[in-house]
């Protein structure tokens, strides 16, 4: 799969991950989509490392599931780092 295909996959996976995760994530849609691209790369790398998954096909279910899972992981980590969901003590 080429770079632009993986970029498109990451953008779509980021949007799907944002729809799956409850609540608001910091940064809005633009940051979420960028984090989705990072998550797709992370999911592909982890899938290849742990499950020997082949990420060559854009239309493969395993490619999409790994990209979405990676995007969810990255969004959760980003939310934990930015402190989203914490209450302000006034």
Secondary structure, DSSP 8 states (H G I E B T S, - for coil): --HHHHHHHHHHHHHHHHHHS-S--TTHHHHHHHHHHHHHHHHHHHHHHHH------TT-HHHHHHHHHHHHHHHHHHHHHHTTT-----
